[in-house]
């Protein structure tokens, strides 16, 4: 990943974290030394969901399933630019 892509993805994750915070959902931004940043969200029952952001031809998307899963399946992704991205993630990923 290019540095510019990492920065742009980081900005999307921070925005999502702030939007989820506005919905009353606790988040933590994880910045690993040797990998991509992810947003860790505390779900029901103290489970942690990791939200990643990936760049595709059509734009940026948030995913919350393992990287090897088919991320185009419904309920496992949302466009990062969507106005309701935080709402979708709060209802689908944090159960």
C-alpha positions in Angstrom: 0.0 0.0 0.0 1.2 3.5 -0.9 1.7 6.0 1.9 -1.1 8.2 0.4 -3.5 5.3 0.5 -2.6 4.5 4.1 -3.3 8.2 5.0 -6.6 8.3 3.2 -7.7 5.0 4.7 -6.7 6.3 8.2 -8.9 9.4 7.6 -11.9 7.2 6.7 -11.4 5.1 9.9 -11.1 8.2 12.1 -14.3 9.6 10.6 -16.1 6.3 11.1 -14.9 6.2 14.7 -16.2 9.7 15.4 -19.6 8.8 13.7 -19.9 5.7 15.8 -19.0 7.7 18.9 -21.9 9.9 18.1 -24.1 6.8 18.2 -22.8 5.8 21.6 -20.5 3.1 20.4 -17.0 2.8 21.9 -14.1 2.5 19.5 -10.3 2.3 19.5 -8.0 3.0 16.6 -5.4 0.3 16.3 -2.1 1.3 14.6 0.0 -1.8 14.3 3.7 -1.3 13.5 3.7 -3.6 10.5 0.2 -3.5 9.1 -2.8 -1.5 8.3 -4.7 0.5 10.8 -8.1 -0.9 11.9 -10.9 0.4 14.0 -11.8 -1.9 16.9 -15.4 -1.6 18.1 -16.7 -3.1 21.3 -19.8 -5.1 20.4 -22.4 -6.8 22.6 -21.1 -9.2 25.1 -17.6 -7.7 25.2 -16.8 -9.0 21.7 -14.5 -6.9 19.6 -15.1 -6.3 15.9 -12.3 -5.1 13.8 -13.3 -2.7 10.9 -10.8 -2.4 8.1 -10.9 0.0 5.1 -9.9 -1.2 1.7 -9.6 0.6 -1.6 -11.4 -0.8 -4.6 -11.9 0.5 -8.1 -15.2 2.1 -7.2 -13.9 3.8 -4.0 -13.2 2.9 -0.3 -15.2 0.3 1.6 -15.3 -0.7 5.3 -15.2 -4.4 5.9 -15.6 -6.3 9.1 -15.0 -9.9 8.1 -11.7 -11.7 7.7 -9.7 -10.6 4.7 -10.2 -14.0 3.0 -14.0 -13.7 3.1 -15.9 -12.6 0.1 -16.4 -9.0 1.0 -19.1 -8.3 -1.5 -21.6 -10.4 0.4 -24.4 -8.3 1.9 -24.0 -7.4 5.5 -20.2 -7.6 5.6 -19.3 -4.3 4.0 -20.4 -0.7 3.3 -19.0 2.1 1.2 -16.8 4.4 3.3 -18.4 7.5 1.6 -21.9 6.4 2.5 -23.7 8.9 4.8 -25.1 6.0 6.8 -21.9 3.9 7.1 -21.8 4.2 10.9 -25.5 3.2 11.1 -25.0 0.2 8.9 -22.0 -1.0 10.8 -23.7 -0.4 14.2 -26.6 -2.5 13.2 -24.8 -5.3 11.2 -21.4 -5.7 12.8 -22.1 -4.9 16.4 -24.7 -7.4 17.6 
